Amino acid sequence: CDWAQLLGEELMICKGGHYQPTHQAPRSSASNMLASIGSGAKQAIDDDQFAKVQTSHALPSTLKLLLLYFSGRWCPICSQFDIVLRDVYNGLKALPESSDLEVVWISCDLSEDAYKSHLKKMGTMLGATWSPKRLEEATRRWGLQAIPSVLVLDAHSGKILNMNGREDVQKAHESTGRGTMAMDSEGFAGLALHWLELLDAKRAAWDDGEAEVNSESDGLSDSSEEDSKGGGSKRGSLRMP
């Protein structure tokens, strides 16, 4: 899968992200990129607060899992879930398996200024550059129906492993928020293992020529139902003015 074509040649990151440690986790791979000037990663300063990293450097061919996160500041539920995903991302990046996965945020914000303000709150997470056209293409490609949404993808093929990754992330956050950061079967290590096992199972099924069925995509209808309860925003709201 050509992620540079789908997400843009460069990804953004807030330069101050690694100065905001969460749960005392080690610096993430994205943070390390900011310190890798001269290592081959193309970087440029944007408004003195952001840096750009080549997509091919951030998402190498060895990557196994890619999570695409869609959210916008205008969505109250997104603002709440931003914090949840940021914490879980830091926890995942503290694991030995951290090099197997990456998260890229795709903005659903209504303006570039709103996007930049939002990116500042995403910590060390990478973000695609602001582009209503890219959002529309991603929405169409992966059938996005509501935000906030976390799509768990096979990083090699771009095929969907789980369209309802938001539920997995929420459960992991809740299990590690009970007064301990132990990486137990319900925590960050368990979450990474669950996704890696799902990847192996899906690849085996695809290799066997089985029809591509998103067995865990039922969560989309749940997100849409949550819209009426204040729990999510439907696809129609994603369209840019």
Residue, then its C-alpha position, 0 to 999 in steps of 0.5 A: c500500500d502506497w501510504a505516501q500517496l494516500l496520506g501525503e508525502e509528509l506527515m506532521i507532528c507537534k514539535g513540543g509533543h515529547y515534552q509532555p510525558t504521559h504515564q512516564a512512557p519513553r519517547s515514541s518513535a515519532s518523537n525520536m524522529l524530531a531528534s533525527i536531523g541528519s539521519g535521512a528524515k526530511q523535516a521542515i518547521d511550520d509556524d515554529q511549532f510543527a515539524k514534517v516527517q517523510t511518510s516513507h520514513a514514519l511508515p516503513s515497509t516493516l510496519k505491520l499495523l497502521l491505525l487511522y484515527f479520524s476526529g475533529r475539534w467541533c465534535p465534543i466526543c472527539s475531544q474526549f476520545d483524543i485524550v483516551l487515544r493519546d494515552v493508549y498510544n503512549g502506552l503502546k509505544a512503550l511496548p517491545e512491539s512498538s515498532d510493529l504499529e503506528v497511528v496517523w491522525i486524519s483531521c476532520d476539522l473545518s479549517e487549517d487553523a483549527y487543524k493546527s490548534h487540534l494537532k497541538k493537543m495530539g501529543t506525539m501522534l503523527g497527523a496527515t496534513w490538513s486536506p478536505k480532499r484527502l479526508e473525502e477520499a479516505t472516507r470513501r475508500w474505507g467507508l467511514q460513517a462516524i467520528p471519532s473512528v479508529l480503523v485498524l489496518d494491515a499496514h502492508s496491504g491497507k486492508i481493514l482488520n477492524m473498523n471499530g478500533r475505537e472500542d478496543v482502545q476504550k477498553a484498554h484505556e479503562s483496564t489500565g486506568r484502575g490505579t495500575m499501569a501493569m501491562d496485563s492481558e486487558g491492557f496495552a500489551g493485550l491490545a497489541l497482541h489482539w491486533l497482531e493475532l487478528l492480522d495473522a488470522k486475516r492474512a491467512a484467510w486472504d491467502d486462502g482466497e476467502a472472501e473479504v468480510n469485515s467481521e468486526s465492522d458492526g461497530l459502525s452501526d453502534s457509532s451511528e446509533e450513538d450519534s442520536k445519544g451524543g456519542g458520535s457524529k455521522r458521516g454527513s457532518l464530515r463534509m467540508p463547507 
